[in-house]
């Protein structure tokens, strides 16, 4: 039975498999919904966090590389042009951070997956801590919704689910 829960953790950590598939599979497979949901959340959250950290490190490396290249060559644009570009960039980032990231984090995991949503949030210029916070809130919200829907949906549509379902029997000797 322990290995069944490990399988839930591993499957939830795989990009594009996601909570929406793993939790119902675990409930139908005869696992208790609460530990299955917790492990699915932890597996998904761990890989999303690692992805965000990795993308952040790559962005910092690219920025340092770009800054070094600019120091080696002469700048061709005027100071006014750079200041205006910087103002537009700051304004666009403010609007995305204020409205775009929460919407992407909450809606994204259901439509494109949590890993893709986190990557897009980082690519659009959001900070690492904000992406992590919003993705954790989103994953927690989706975990609760999917777990409740799976439990009640299974009781309604498949009322005779075995207590020792196929996921438990899979790892029995």
MOKARA-V651039 format. One record per backbone hydrogen bond with DSSP energy under -0.5 kcal/mol. NH is the residue of the N-H (numbers start at 1). CO is the residue of the C=O. Records with the same first field share a line. If there is no record, write none. Layout:
BEGIN
NH = CO ; CO
END
This chain:
BEGIN
5 = 1
6 = 2
7 = 3
8 = 4
9 = 5
10 = 6
11 = 7
12 = 8
13 = 9
14 = 10 ; 11
17 = 14
18 = 14
21 = 17 ; 18
22 = 18
23 = 19
25 = 21
26 = 22
27 = 23
28 = 24
29 = 25
30 = 27
31 = 26
36 = 32
37 = 33
38 = 34
39 = 35
40 = 36
41 = 37
42 = 38
43 = 39
44 = 40
45 = 41
46 = 42
47 = 43
48 = 44
49 = 45
50 = 46
51 = 47
52 = 48
53 = 49
54 = 50
55 = 51
56 = 52
57 = 53
58 = 54
59 = 55
60 = 56
61 = 57
62 = 58
63 = 59
64 = 60
65 = 61
66 = 62
67 = 63
68 = 64
69 = 65
70 = 66
71 = 67
72 = 68
73 = 69
82 = 78
83 = 79
84 = 80
85 = 81
86 = 82
87 = 83
88 = 84
89 = 85
90 = 86
91 = 87
92 = 88
93 = 89
94 = 90
95 = 91
96 = 92
97 = 93
98 = 94
99 = 95
100 = 95 ; 96
101 = 96
103 = 99
104 = 100
105 = 101
106 = 102
107 = 103
108 = 103 ; 104
109 = 105
110 = 107
111 = 107
112 = 108
113 = 108
117 = 113
118 = 114
119 = 115
120 = 116
121 = 117
122 = 118
123 = 119
124 = 120
125 = 122
126 = 121
131 = 127
132 = 128
133 = 129
134 = 130
135 = 131
136 = 132
137 = 133
138 = 134
139 = 135
140 = 136
141 = 137
142 = 138
143 = 139
144 = 140
145 = 141
146 = 142
147 = 143
148 = 144
149 = 145
150 = 146
151 = 147
152 = 148
153 = 149
154 = 150
155 = 151
156 = 152
157 = 153
158 = 153 ; 154
161 = 158
165 = 162 ; 163
167 = 29
168 = 29 ; 165
169 = 165
170 = 166
171 = 167 ; 168
172 = 169
END
